[in-house]
Structures are given as structure tokens and as C-alpha cells.
Amino acid sequence: MNVKQGLKEGDSKDRIIASAQQCFSEKSVDKTTLSDVAKRAGISKGTLYYYYPTKNDLIFDIAGIHMAQITEKVFAMMETGDEHPTWKDVLGILFERLLGSKTRSRLHLYLINESLAGSPALRERLESTYTHWFQLVEDAYLHMAGGRPFPDGLPQLLVALLDGLVIQSVACEKELDYETLAEVAASLVDGVGSGLNG
């Protein structure tokens, strides 16, 4: 029996991911099971397990897709146009895209919680993701810095800021003001960079 039965070739993962996102939005990440996702996708649990043996594998894939879309948008903005984007522009897009989705924020918090709860494999994957994000910050800074030296610790600081804002976006009823946050964070980045030259 073909484990892919019930799915058209080429759209299987997309269908599973779309179904999972719908379930997460309706029931929350914690309360959604792989059975819920399989049912929503109209496939057997065996077919789902073929692609995603664990819920964490599925969540990690979705989180990775979201982050890739965000970083692609940010770097495309830096590469196009006559004017160079400012840190406020870049961080504004990043904050709005990352923090503007409750589901995306909940996925990130779920992964952190699960890795801290004792999943070594997940912790290793999350650590690798953070390393990738640190490199993205460094690449963006060097692209925009105009020859200024790269400030040590800046990637960790910006990613920690994002982690904290993700928590606030989920825990607080009041919506975050992305434009103000981007302006403050941009002044921090500019100040750190200028301090190295001063």
C-alpha cells in the first residue's frame, strides 16, 4: 500500500502544513494532536506520520517556513530599490511579520518550551535555528553598515529582544506598536554601531 495514498504528489506537505495551521489557530498548538491534523487534511494517520513522525517535527517545519518567508522579504527589501532601507524599515517588517501572527508566536513559544522540558533533539534543532538567525542579523548589519565594524553581541541582543516581544504578543491583550518598537530598536542598533566608531 502506498503511504502517500489520498494525497496528490507535490502538494502533500503543503496540505498537511495548511491543515496544521488551521488546527493550531482553532484549538491552540498544545491541544492539537497529529490525529486532528490528519483528519483536517483528509488523510490517514499513517500517511501523516510518513511525513511528520512527531508533532514537534511538524511544528519545526512550519516555524521554519514562516521564518524563511520573513527573512526573504527583509533581504529582498535590502537588495532592491534606489534607497537603502533603514534599520527602522527592516526591523519594522521583521516585527510586524513575526509578531503579527498569534499562531506564529505560539509556535515559537511551544518549541522553546518543549526544548526546555527535556527534548535534546529539539533543543539541538532550536540551537541550530538560533545560530542561523544570528548569522542573518550579522549579514544584514554588514550589508547596511557602510563599512562600520560588526558589534559583538548584537545578534544575540536582537534575537533576545524578539523572543521577549513574542512572549508579550501572546501574553498581553494590548497589541504591540510595531512602528515604535522598530524605531527604538533601530536607535539601539545605530547607537551600538556608532559607539564602535567613536
C-alpha positions, 0 to 999 in steps of 0.5 A, a space after each residue: 500500500 502506498 503511504 502517500 495514498 489520498 494525497 496528490 504528489 507535490 502538494 502533500 506537505 503543503 496540505 498537511 502544513 495548511 491543515 496544521 495551521 488551521 488546527 493550531 489557530 482553532 484549538 491552540 498548538 498544545 491541544 492539537 494532536 497529529 490525529 486532528 491534523 490528519 483528519 483536517 487534511 483528509 488523510 490517514 494517520 499513517 500517511 501523516 506520520 510518513 511525513 511528520 513522525 512527531 508533532 514537534 517535527 511538524 511544528 519545526 517545519 512550519 516555524 521554519 517556513 514562516 521564518 524563511 518567508 520573513 527573512 526573504 522579504 527583509 533581504 529582498 527589501 535590502 537588495 532592491 530599490 534606489 534607497 537603502 532601507 533603514 534599520 527602522 524599515 527592516 526591523 519594522 517588517 521583521 516585527 510586524 511579520 513575526 509578531 503579527 501572527 498569534 499562531 506564529 508566536 505560539 509556535 515559537 513559544 511551544 518549541 522553546 518550551 518543549 526544548 526546555 522540558 527535556 527534548 535534546 533533539 529539539 533543543 539541538 534543532 532550536 540551537 541550530 535555528 538560533 545560530 542561523 538567525 544570528 548569522 542573518 542579523 550579522 549579514 544584514 548589519 554588514 550589508 547596511 553598515 557602510 563599512 562600520 565594524 560588526 558589534 559583538 553581541 548584537 545578534 544575540 541582543 536582537 534575537 533576545 529582544 524578539 523572543 521577549 516581544 513574542 512572549 508579550 504578543 501572546 501574553 498581553 491583550 494590548 497589541 504591540 506598536 510595531 512602528 515604535 518598537 522598530 524605531 527604538 530598536 533601530 536607535 539601539 542598533 545605530 547607537 551600538 554601531 556608532 559607539 564602535 566608531 567613536 
